[in-house]
Amino acid sequence: MAAAKIKKGDSVVVRSGKDKGRTGTVTQVLPKEGKVVVEGINVMTRHRKPSQTNPQGGIDRLPAPMAISKVGLADTDGKPTRVRFETKDGKKVRVAVKSGETIDG
């Protein structure tokens, strides 16, 4: 399996779909499914019936997983960029393709 180019805590920009252009922070990465959960993006609503644990019931709004290919890492200018790996000082680090800046490490 290839190394993850997008990790938890990264700021990402949605490239396509109903939330195109919006920015958010990655809260969860699901590598086996190839999906990410982004805070406040791709929000689904779930209608809950009243039960003993939740006597009020109501509508729950939760961010749903979305394909990792639909998001791009936000560069310093706020636009999406691709990510490549380089070795610097014997360490493998992520580098933004557009700006050439080191993302971590």
PyRosetta script that sets phi, psi and omega in degrees:
from pyrosetta import init, pose_from_sequence

init()
pose = pose_from_sequence("MAAAKIKKGDSVVVRSGKDKGRTGTVTQVLPKEGKVVVEGINVMTRHRKPSQTNPQGGIDRLPAPMAISKVGLADTDGKPTRVRFETKDGKKVRVAVKSGETIDG")
pose.set_psi(1, 136.1)
pose.set_omega(1, -179.2)
pose.set_phi(2, -71.1)
pose.set_psi(2, 156.2)
pose.set_omega(2, 178.5)
pose.set_phi(3, -67.2)
pose.set_psi(3, 147.0)
pose.set_omega(3, -178.5)
pose.set_phi(4, -74.1)
pose.set_psi(4, 125.9)
pose.set_omega(4, 178.9)
pose.set_phi(5, -87.6)
pose.set_psi(5, -21.5)
pose.set_omega(5, 175.9)
pose.set_phi(6, -118.9)
pose.set_psi(6, 128.9)
pose.set_omega(6, -176.2)
pose.set_phi(7, -121.9)
pose.set_psi(7, 167.5)
pose.set_omega(7, 177.3)
pose.set_phi(8, -60.1)
pose.set_psi(8, 133.9)
pose.set_omega(8, 179.7)
pose.set_phi(9, 94.8)
pose.set_psi(9, -9.7)
pose.set_omega(9, 178.6)
pose.set_phi(10, -72.8)
pose.set_psi(10, 147.6)
pose.set_omega(10, 173.5)
pose.set_phi(11, -90.6)
pose.set_psi(11, 124.1)
pose.set_omega(11, -175.8)
pose.set_phi(12, -126.0)
pose.set_psi(12, 158.1)
pose.set_omega(12, 177.0)
pose.set_phi(13, -116.6)
pose.set_psi(13, 134.5)
pose.set_omega(13, 179.3)
pose.set_phi(14, -78.0)
pose.set_psi(14, 127.5)
pose.set_omega(14, -176.1)
pose.set_phi(15, -88.9)
pose.set_psi(15, -29.7)
pose.set_omega(15, -176.6)
pose.set_phi(16, -150.3)
pose.set_psi(16, 164.0)
pose.set_omega(16, 178.3)
pose.set_phi(17, 100.9)
pose.set_psi(17, -169.0)
pose.set_omega(17, -175.0)
pose.set_phi(18, -67.3)
pose.set_psi(18, -24.1)
pose.set_omega(18, -179.7)
pose.set_phi(19, -102.9)
pose.set_psi(19, 22.9)
pose.set_omega(19, -176.5)
pose.set_phi(20, -54.8)
pose.set_psi(20, 131.3)
pose.set_omega(20, 178.4)
pose.set_phi(21, 91.9)
pose.set_psi(21, -15.1)
pose.set_omega(21, -179.2)
pose.set_phi(22, -78.9)
pose.set_psi(22, 151.8)
pose.set_omega(22, -177.9)
pose.set_phi(23, -115.2)
pose.set_psi(23, 144.6)
pose.set_omega(23, 178.0)
pose.set_phi(24, -159.3)
pose.set_psi(24, 176.1)
pose.set_omega(24, 180.0)
pose.set_phi(25, -106.3)
pose.set_psi(25, 136.8)
pose.set_omega(25, 179.6)
pose.set_phi(26, -72.3)
pose.set_psi(26, 123.8)
pose.set_omega(26, 178.9)
pose.set_phi(27, -101.3)
pose.set_psi(27, -22.6)
pose.set_omega(27, -178.3)
pose.set_phi(28, -156.0)
pose.set_psi(28, 140.6)
pose.set_omega(28, 175.6)
pose.set_phi(29, -117.6)
pose.set_psi(29, 131.3)
pose.set_omega(29, 178.6)
pose.set_phi(30, -115.7)
pose.set_psi(30, 85.6)
pose.set_omega(30, -172.5)
pose.set_phi(31, -66.2)
pose.set_psi(31, -33.3)
pose.set_omega(31, -179.3)
pose.set_phi(32, -66.6)
pose.set_psi(32, -34.3)
pose.set_omega(32, 178.0)
pose.set_phi(33, -90.3)
pose.set_psi(33, -13.2)
pose.set_omega(33, -177.2)
pose.set_phi(34, 70.6)
pose.set_psi(34, 38.5)
pose.set_omega(34, -176.6)
pose.set_phi(35, -130.0)
pose.set_psi(35, 160.4)
pose.set_omega(35, 175.0)
pose.set_phi(36, -133.3)
pose.set_psi(36, 153.6)
pose.set_omega(36, 173.5)
pose.set_phi(37, -110.6)
pose.set_psi(37, 122.7)
pose.set_omega(37, -177.4)
pose.set_phi(38, -113.6)
pose.set_psi(38, 131.9)
pose.set_omega(38, -176.6)
pose.set_phi(39, -62.1)
pose.set_psi(39, 122.3)
pose.set_omega(39, 176.4)
pose.set_phi(40, 80.1)
pose.set_psi(40, 2.8)
pose.set_omega(40, -178.6)
pose.set_phi(41, -116.5)
pose.set_psi(41, 145.4)
pose.set_omega(41, 179.2)
pose.set_phi(42, 56.5)
pose.set_psi(42, 49.2)
pose.set_omega(42, -176.0)
pose.set_phi(43, -78.8)
pose.set_psi(43, 128.3)
pose.set_omega(43, 176.8)
pose.set_phi(44, -107.9)
pose.set_psi(44, 152.1)
pose.set_omega(44, 177.5)
pose.set_phi(45, -108.6)
pose.set_psi(45, 140.2)
pose.set_omega(45, -179.6)
pose.set_phi(46, -126.3)
pose.set_psi(46, 118.8)
pose.set_omega(46, 178.6)
pose.set_phi(47, -84.7)
pose.set_psi(47, 119.2)
pose.set_omega(47, -176.5)
pose.set_phi(48, -105.1)
pose.set_psi(48, 131.6)
pose.set_omega(48, 174.2)
pose.set_phi(49, -76.7)
pose.set_psi(49, 150.0)
pose.set_omega(49, 174.0)
pose.set_phi(50, -61.9)
pose.set_psi(50, 137.8)
pose.set_omega(50, 178.4)
pose.set_phi(51, -141.0)
pose.set_psi(51, -179.1)
pose.set_omega(51, -179.9)
pose.set_phi(52, -66.0)
pose.set_psi(52, -38.6)
pose.set_omega(52, -179.9)
pose.set_phi(53, -74.8)
pose.set_psi(53, -32.2)
pose.set_omega(53, -179.9)
pose.set_phi(54, -129.7)
pose.set_psi(54, 80.3)
pose.set_omega(54, -174.4)
pose.set_phi(55, -65.9)
pose.set_psi(55, -24.0)
pose.set_omega(55, -179.0)
pose.set_phi(56, -77.2)
pose.set_psi(56, -35.3)
pose.set_omega(56, -173.9)
pose.set_phi(57, 73.9)
pose.set_psi(57, -152.1)
pose.set_omega(57, 174.7)
pose.set_phi(58, 116.9)
pose.set_psi(58, -165.7)
pose.set_omega(58, -176.2)
pose.set_phi(59, -111.4)
pose.set_psi(59, 123.9)
pose.set_omega(59, 176.2)
pose.set_phi(60, -100.1)
pose.set_psi(60, 135.1)
pose.set_omega(60, 176.6)
pose.set_phi(61, -113.1)
pose.set_psi(61, 118.3)
pose.set_omega(61, -177.5)
pose.set_phi(62, -129.8)
pose.set_psi(62, 143.3)
pose.set_omega(62, 174.5)
pose.set_phi(63, -73.1)
pose.set_psi(63, 129.8)
pose.set_omega(63, -179.7)
pose.set_phi(64, -94.9)
pose.set_psi(64, 153.7)
pose.set_omega(64, 176.8)
pose.set_phi(65, -63.6)
pose.set_psi(65, 146.8)
pose.set_omega(65, 176.0)
pose.set_phi(66, -133.3)
pose.set_psi(66, 158.9)
pose.set_omega(66, -177.0)
pose.set_phi(67, -61.0)
pose.set_psi(67, 137.2)
pose.set_omega(67, -178.0)
pose.set_phi(68, -65.7)
pose.set_psi(68, -23.5)
pose.set_omega(68, 179.8)
pose.set_phi(69, -73.9)
pose.set_psi(69, -15.6)
pose.set_omega(69, -179.8)
pose.set_phi(70, -83.3)
pose.set_psi(70, -9.7)
pose.set_omega(70, -179.5)
pose.set_phi(71, -118.0)
pose.set_psi(71, 151.2)
pose.set_omega(71, 175.5)
pose.set_phi(72, -130.8)
pose.set_psi(72, 145.8)
pose.set_omega(72, 179.5)
pose.set_phi(73, -62.0)
pose.set_psi(73, 132.7)
pose.set_omega(73, -179.3)
pose.set_phi(74, -75.8)
pose.set_psi(74, 125.4)
pose.set_omega(74, 178.2)
pose.set_phi(75, -81.8)
pose.set_psi(75, -179.5)
pose.set_omega(75, -178.3)
pose.set_phi(76, -61.9)
pose.set_psi(76, -29.2)
pose.set_omega(76, 178.7)
pose.set_phi(77, -85.7)
pose.set_psi(77, -0.6)
pose.set_omega(77, 177.6)
pose.set_phi(78, 90.1)
pose.set_psi(78, -2.4)
pose.set_omega(78, 179.1)
pose.set_phi(79, -93.0)
pose.set_psi(79, 154.6)
pose.set_omega(79, -179.2)
pose.set_phi(80, -71.2)
pose.set_psi(80, 146.5)
pose.set_omega(80, 177.6)
pose.set_phi(81, -137.3)
pose.set_psi(81, 156.4)
pose.set_omega(81, 173.6)
pose.set_phi(82, -83.3)
pose.set_psi(82, 168.1)
pose.set_omega(82, -176.6)
pose.set_phi(83, -126.5)
pose.set_psi(83, 137.4)
pose.set_omega(83, 172.6)
pose.set_phi(84, -128.0)
pose.set_psi(84, 164.7)
pose.set_omega(84, 179.9)
pose.set_phi(85, -107.0)
pose.set_psi(85, 139.1)
pose.set_omega(85, 174.4)
pose.set_phi(86, -134.7)
pose.set_psi(86, 157.6)
pose.set_omega(86, 174.5)
pose.set_phi(87, -103.7)
pose.set_psi(87, 121.4)
pose.set_omega(87, 177.9)
pose.set_phi(88, -125.8)
pose.set_psi(88, 124.1)
pose.set_omega(88, -177.8)
pose.set_phi(89, 55.0)
pose.set_psi(89, 39.0)
pose.set_omega(89, 178.4)
pose.set_phi(90, 75.1)
pose.set_psi(90, 9.3)
pose.set_omega(90, -179.9)
pose.set_phi(91, -115.6)
pose.set_psi(91, 141.2)
pose.set_omega(91, 177.6)
pose.set_phi(92, -86.3)
pose.set_psi(92, 119.2)
pose.set_omega(92, -177.0)
pose.set_phi(93, -125.8)
pose.set_psi(93, 155.0)
pose.set_omega(93, 176.0)
pose.set_phi(94, -87.6)
pose.set_psi(94, 138.7)
pose.set_omega(94, -178.9)
pose.set_phi(95, -130.6)
pose.set_psi(95, 135.1)
pose.set_omega(95, 176.9)
pose.set_phi(96, -73.0)
pose.set_psi(96, 129.2)
pose.set_omega(96, -176.9)
pose.set_phi(97, -67.4)
pose.set_psi(97, -42.2)
pose.set_omega(97, -176.6)
pose.set_phi(98, -63.2)
pose.set_psi(98, -53.4)
pose.set_omega(98, -173.0)
pose.set_phi(99, -97.0)
pose.set_psi(99, -20.2)
pose.set_omega(99, -177.6)
pose.set_phi(100, 79.1)
pose.set_psi(100, 8.9)
pose.set_omega(100, -179.2)
pose.set_phi(101, -80.3)
pose.set_psi(101, 145.8)
pose.set_omega(101, 176.1)
pose.set_phi(102, -76.1)
pose.set_psi(102, 131.3)
pose.set_omega(102, -177.2)
pose.set_phi(103, -84.4)
pose.set_psi(103, -43.3)
pose.set_omega(103, 177.1)
pose.set_phi(104, -145.7)
pose.set_psi(104, 156.3)
pose.set_omega(104, 177.9)
pose.set_phi(105, 92.2)
pose.dump_pdb("model.pdb")
